Amino acid sequence: MDVKGAFLYGPITDDVYVRQPPGFEDPDYPHRVYILSKALYGLHQAPRIWCEKLSKHLLEHGFTRGQIDPTLFMKRENEDLLCVQVYVDDIIFGSTSASMCKEFEEIMKSRFQMSSMGEINFFLGLQVKQSADGIFINQSKFVEKLLKKFKMQDCQTIRTPFDVNCKIQPDSKGKSVDQTLYRSMIGSLMYLTASRPDIMYAEIDYGWMSISGS
C-alpha cells in the first residue's frame, strides 16, 4: 500500500511559520507569514509527525509495535497473525488470514488516502517472487545498479569479495582513497546482505580490515 500525502496528515505541536507562497500573497498584508496547523513537505518535523500519527492509529486498532524494529506492527486473532512493515509512506503487509489483510486495508483507508498496489514484487531494491514453493527474494537489479554506479560491470566474478584470511598492512605511500565513495561501496554491500547472507562474513571482515589498515 502507498500513502498519498503522508507528510500532510500530522498536526504540529510547535509553532512553525512559513512565508506566503509566490502567487498567493495577501495584497493587504504582503509581509505577513502563515502559521502551520499541519505538517508540510520539506518540514524537518514532518517524518516524525507522520510516524507518530500512523503508529497511534495502528495501536488504537489492536496492533502491537515490534520491540526490536519500531516500524514493524503485529496483530493476532486466535491462531492467525498479521504483520505490517512501514517504510515512510510505503507499507507492506502479510497475514495467515486473507480476511485480516482485507480488514487492515479497510482500517487504513478509513483514516488515510491509500492506494493498494497488489501483491508485492519489488520493495526497496528487493525483488520478491511468491509461488507455491515459497517466497523468494533477490537483488539482481540492485546489484546491476551497483556495478554501473561503481564502474565495475566488466570485473571478473569470484566466490567471495575477499580472502577472509588475508592480512593487509597500511600503505603510507599510497594514494588516498575517496572516503565518501568507499563508505558508499561498503554501505551498498551491507544492504546487499539482506538477500545474500552467504557474503556477509567476507564483506564485513573486508570492511573492517580495510578500515584498520587505511
KOLTI-134735 format. One record per residue: residue in one letter; x, y, z of N, C-alpha, C in turn. Coordinates in steps of 0.001 Angstrom, whole numbers, plus 500000, padded with zeros to 6 digits. Example, Ala and Ser with C-alpha at 12.3 -4.5 7.8 and 13.67 -1.06 7.14 Angstrom:
2
A513190494310507800512300495500507800513200496700507800 S512850497750507080513670498940507140512900500030507870 
***
This chain:
214
M500836498811500000500000500000500000500872501241500000 D500372502294499389501101503552499324500210504651499881 V500787505479500759500035506557501389500155507815500542 K499035508419500232499029509654499460499125510849500401 G500142511675500177500306512866501019500593512541502464 A501515511574502689501782511103504052502197512228504987 F503025513154504500503558514192505365502581515340505601 L501348515204505102500368516284505260499319515957506308 Y499488514836507012498456514406507948498677514886509378 G499935514943509800500208515144511211500037516567511691 P499336516788512812499241518124513413500555518509514071 I500885519786514060502146520289514606501900520850516001 T502711520429516958502573520917518330503408522177518569 D504474522371517770505318523557517897504853524636516925 D505229525874517213504900526979516312505886527008515150 V505362526833513942506176526857512737505546527842511763 Y506373528768511250505870529797510349506499529626508964 V505724529961507938506216529895506569505853531185505848 R506660531499504855506365532674504045505142532427503166 Q504540533499502719503435533361501781503989532848500449 P503372531804499886503892531231498637503751532205497478 P504714532206496548504652533106495393503349532918494607 G502722534035494288501459533987493560500238533934494442 F500456533746495744499327533670496678499502534650497836 E500241535725497613500452536708498651499164537510498899 D498953537844500149497819538691500521498162540123500127 P497409540741499211497757542098498770497694543135499891 D496866542889500911496753543837502021497864543639503057 Y498363542399503180499406542107504174500499541260503510 P501222541813502553502203541016501796503402540550502614 H503670541161503758504853540820504544504533539915505733 R503286539512505866502931538615506957503271537169506586 V503305536319507600503617534894507391502458534044507886 Y502464532789507475501443531842507917501992530991509047 I501112530596509961501475529612510985500830528284510599 L501634527226510571501151525928510130500342525236511222 S499273524589510813498490523771511735498758522289511502 K499281521940510299499636520565509984501001520538509309 A501576519334509270502902519173508678502859519486507191 L504019519832506663504142520230505270505379519560504683 Y505344519200503407506514518609502758507710519556502869 G508862518997503190510062519788503361510303520203504793 L509314520005505655509462520361507063510246519261507784 H511232519644508583512084518653509249511271517747510180 Q510228518300510793509439517510511737508444516581511057 A508240516735509730507176516008509031507287514483509152 P508470513876508915508549512410509030508211511904510426 R508711512593511457508436512161512826506951512287513150 I506327513382512721504909513600512991504057512547512288 W504400512233511026503662511217510293503788509861510959 C504994509531511409505216508250512075504378508153513344 E504326509207514127503530509218515352502043509073515032 K501592509741513979500182509675513595499805508264513173 L500623507645512336500343506294511863500419505292513006 S501429505407513857501593504487514980500391504537515914 K499926505730516211498779505886517095497546505226516497 H497345505387515192496195504807514516496235503280514578 L497408502694514355497524501239514390497367500695515810 L497963501367516775497865500906518163496427500966518659 E495671501953518202494256502074518591493413500942518023 H493904500285516984493162499191516363493749497829516708 G494407497738517848494816496450518378496161495937517934 F496955496760517262498285496332516841499288496532517977 T500350495764517947501463495947518872502710496277518070 R503568497138518630504788497549517944505927496593518268 G506748496303517269507884495430517493508886496046518460 Q509448495245519337510393495748520331511752496040519723 I512167495257518743513461495471518101513333496435516938 D512317496250516116512070497121514964510795497919515215 P510897499203515548509705500011515856508824500296514644 T509287499962513431508472500164512233507683498908511878 L507785497873512704507050496635512493505876496575513471 F504681496304512937503478496195513761502844494829513525 M502283494261514601501702492931514528500345492896515212 K499502491990514732498182491801515322497824490326515247 R497338489777516350496967488370516401495472488220516643 E494889487270515950493496486881516160493442485363516185 N493247484833517386493299483385517586494662482866517127 E494705482002516119495984481459515653496522482193514442 D495842483222513967496274483970512789497114485183513191 L498024485567512302498941486676512558498988487601511345 L498958488900511622499109489913510579500342490749510897 C501261490864509945502471491662510113502435492841509148 V502779494006509650502777495229508852504140495897508992 Q504817496140507875506122496805507867505972498167507203 V506417499207507895506256500577507413507615501158507047 Y507694501736505856508889502473505447508423503825504905 V508430504836505770507960506189505461506502506115504988 D506260506246503689504881506214503206504581504948502400 D505475503967502465505236502672501820504993501623502894 I503973500807502685503589499814503675503430498459502997 I504082497436503554503869496077503087503289495280504248 F502427494352503935501784493572504991501459492178504467 G501356491255505385501022489882505044500418489200506251 S499613488186505995498927487515507086498653486063506732 T498410485272507755497990483890507555496504483825507262 S495829484976507307494392485035507052494099486127506027 A493406485769504944493058486758503921492100487803504472 S491229487417505399490271488366505970490965489436506802 M492084489092507458492822490079508235493483491104507320 C493945490654506156494515491594505183493450492564504701 K492261492046504411491165492888503958490769493879505037 E490723493411506277490372494286507400491409495390507574 F492689495040507391493740496048507528493602497135506467 E493309496751505237493117497743504178491983498692504534 E490895498153505074489754498990505447490108499929506591 I490903499426507547491321500266508678492152501450508194 M493067501187507270493938502244506763493170503241505906 K492304502739505041491571503625504134490507504436504863 S490118504005506067489144504766506835489743506044507412 R491077506091507493491743507264508084492617508017507095 F493238507301506164494172507912505228493773507622503783 Q494256508472502900494084508196501481495171507210501060 M494745506008500714495674504932500404495392504392499015 S496413503822498412496245503108497160496856501721497326 S496094500697497003496565499320497111497358498956495862 M498563498442496053499466498136494947499393496675494521 G498602495875495237498516494462494887499638493650495509 E499816492447495012500839491556495549502223492143495339 I503053492082496360504373492709496304505293491942495356 N506002492683494524507034492082493670508335492876493679 F508294494084494266509517494896494363509364495861495528 F510397495929496382510327496815497542511736497152498002 L512087498449497917513379498944498413514558498152497842 G514531497905496550515622497181495920515523495679496020 L514515495181496720514320493739496864513276493266495860 Q513630492272495072512681491660494148512068490440494835 V510762490389494834510041489350495569509194488530494603 K509335487221494671508529486324493861507856485302494774 Q506534485240494687505762484323495514505192483211494644 S505341481997495115504831480844494386504413479776495391 A503916478661494863503502477563495734504685476962496479 D505895477146495944507094476597496584507643477492497687 G507139478724497785507609479629498827507799481041498307 I508413481878499134508679483281498784510181483430498550 F510545483930497383511951484066497015512306485539496852 I513436485926497445513893487315497410515261487378496749 N515451488306495835516770488523495255516955490010494969 Q518184490401494673518520491803494438519324491958493144 S518956491218492123519723491252490874519720492648490252 K518583493336490288518524494691489730519370495652490574 F519350495457491891520153496294492786521645496086492517 V522049494822492298523453494515492007523877495156490694 E523016495047489694523331495645488396523498497160488516 K522664497771489332522757499220489559524063499580490252 L524481498746491224525732498999491942526932498894491011 L526948497871490183528068497682489260528209498868488312 K527099499391487848527157500557486970527605501797487742 K527121501930488969527461503103489781528957503176490061 F529567502031490355530982501998490707531862501554489540 K531280501531488326532022501210487100532736499862487204 M532001498842487583532573497508487764531845496456486930 Q531199496893485828530448495934485014531336494858484409 D532590495197484121533483494265483435534414493511484381 C534197493650485682535080492978486637534841491465486625 Q535893490724486916535801489272486960535117488843488249 T534212487886488166533485487429489349534307486396490115 I534143486389491449534771485397492321533737484952493355 R534038483922494092533064483350495017532821484256496214 T533879484920496717533734485833497842534442487135497508 P534009488261498081534649489536497759536116489610498143 F536532488839499174537909488969499628538294487723500416 D539554487384500391540049486262501177539973486634502652 V539174485921503415538950486292504818540188486105505679 N541174485338505212542393485103505988543531486036505578 C543270486933504654544317487822504162544608488920505190 K545891489206505392546305490271506303546833491441505470 I546262492602505649546711493768504887547417494743505825 Q548317495528505262549110496477506020548868497896505487 P549054498904506352548876500291505898549860500631504787 D549399501391503811550237501836502704550422503347502839 S551497503736503541551711505160503821552046505957502560 K552544505292501506552922505988500280551834505902499212 G550789505186499507549733505008498523548846506237498383 K548060506248497352547146507346497082545933507263498010 S545578508387498596544432508417499499543144508061498748 V542304507267499397541048506867498771539982507933499028 D538989507935498178537841508812498366536964508188499451 Q536981508765500657536274508156501779534767508100501551 T534226509125500888532786509127500616532412507978499691 L533225507770498646532986506679497714533150505335498400 Y534180505227499232534436503965499927533272503603500852 R532800504586501631531690504319502548530420503946501785 S530244504569500615529086504243499791529155502799499309 M530342502348498931530510500971498472530251499982499600 I530824500235500776530628499332501909529169499316502340 G528534500488502382527122500546502748526248499778501770 S526571499879500483525820499156499462525981497651499629 L527204497215499943527444495794500156526698495284501386 M526653496097502426525947495689503647524460495523503372 Y523892496420502544522473496292502212522232495071501330 L523222494709500545523093493545499667522945492263500468 T523457492225501687523367491010502505521940490742502975 A520988491643502672519587491377503007519091490118502317 S519596489868501115519214488644500402520409487748500112 R521607488160500537522810487352500292523608487173501585 P523047486443502569523784486234503824525068485449503626 D525219484768502462526416483979502219527657484849502041 I527478486142501737528643487015501565528833487950502764 M527979487794503780528005488728504903529342488707505640 Y529853487513505965531081487428506754532263488020505993 A532417487635504732533544488125503947533468489629503747 E532254490149503532532092491593503282532413492403504532 I531898491977505682532147492711506925533619492614507315 D534208491415507163535615491223507504536504492095506620 Y536179492189505347536941493025504425536807494491504793 G535600494891505175535377496289505548536196496684506761 W536210495810507784536951496153508988538461496136508740 M538929495180507938540364495128507638540790496369506856 S539935496817505949540269497995505161540333499231506024 I539385499329506973539380500491507865540594500486508772 S540903499309509355542039499238510273543366499403509547 G543400499073508251544648499148507512544810500440506722 S543809501312506765543875502548505965544747503587506656 
***
